[in-house]
Each structure stands twice: as C-alpha cells, then as structure tokens.
Amino acid sequence: MCRIFGYGEDAFTLWVLKQKISDIVESFKDKTDPSDCLIFYRPSFGRRSRKDSSVFGEFDAIIVSLENVYLIESKWDNLGEFDN
C-alpha cells in the first residue's frame, strides 16, 4: 500500500475520519456501529471566503449515524488531544 503524507486541517480531518470514527460516535453515546455511518468528506483545498460571502466556511465533514447527524469542523487548536 502506498503511504500518503498530508498537512493542514484537511489531512487532520481525513485522519480522524479514518482512525477515530468510533471514538467520535461513542463520545456522543451513539450506539451506531461506525461501519453503518455515512460520511461526507469535503476537503477545502484552500478555498477562501470572498468579500461578499459569509464569514464562516462549510463543514469539513458530515457524519450521519442511525441516531444523529454530526457536523464536523476541524481546527488545529485541539490537535494535541489525539494519540496516534
């Protein structure tokens, strides 16, 4: 298998979705098996807000479980809270 190197919040989001999805679902006491979740991942690829656009961006990911919908916004601020 090839190795993929990434940087920035998009890479962090993808890593969390691949490695920590069960932790996310469990942290909300959601009993859905992670394999039954539907995940929408949309990397920003450097998109910027325009002058006349809203001041907030789009969500980095959306997780749809059998019980809830989770809107995901990744920020570097909390990066140190995760283990490999």
N, C-alpha and C positions, 0 to 999 in steps of 0.2 A: 504494500500500500504506500502511496506517496505521502510525504509529510507536507502539511500546509502551514505556512507561517503567516500570521496576521498581526495587525496592530490597530489600536484605537477602539472606540466603543463598539463598532460593528463586529470586530473579531471577538470582543468580550461577550457580546450578546450571543453570537453563534456558539461559542464555547459553553456558555451557561445552558443554552437550549439543548446542546448535545450531551453535556456531562451532568447537569444538575436539575433536569426537568422534574425528577421525582422529589427532590428537595423543595422545589417551588410549590408543587401540588400539595405535598404533605404539610408545608408550613401554613397553609390555609385550611388545614384539616379536611381537605378534599379527598374523598375515598376513591376517586377515579384512577384506574391503572394508567400510568403515563403513556403506555402504548396505545391507549384509547383516546388520547388527546389529539386534537387537530391544531397544528402550529402554523401560523403565518409569520414568516420572517422577511423583513424588508430592510436590507442594508441601505444606508443613506448614500454611500458613495460620494460623500462630500457635498450633498445638496445644501444650499444655503437659503435662508429666507430672503425674500425680495422686499423692497421698500414698502410696498402696499400690502404685504401679506401679514398674516397673524404672527405674533411674537413667539409662538410655540410651534414645535415641529410635529411630525407624525410619530406614532408609536413605532418602536423598533421591532416589536413582535406582538402577536396576539396569541394567547393560548386558550383554546376552547376545550373545556373538560365536559364530562357528563353533568356536572353540577354548577359550573360557573364559567365566566369569561374573564380572563386576566389580561390587562393591558400592560405591556412591558416597555419601560423606558430605561435604558442602561446609562449609568453615569460612572465615571472613573472614581468618584468620591468614595464609594464603598468597595472598591476592588480588593483591598486588603482583608476583607471579611471572608474571602473564599480560599479554600485549600485546593490544591491540585488533585 
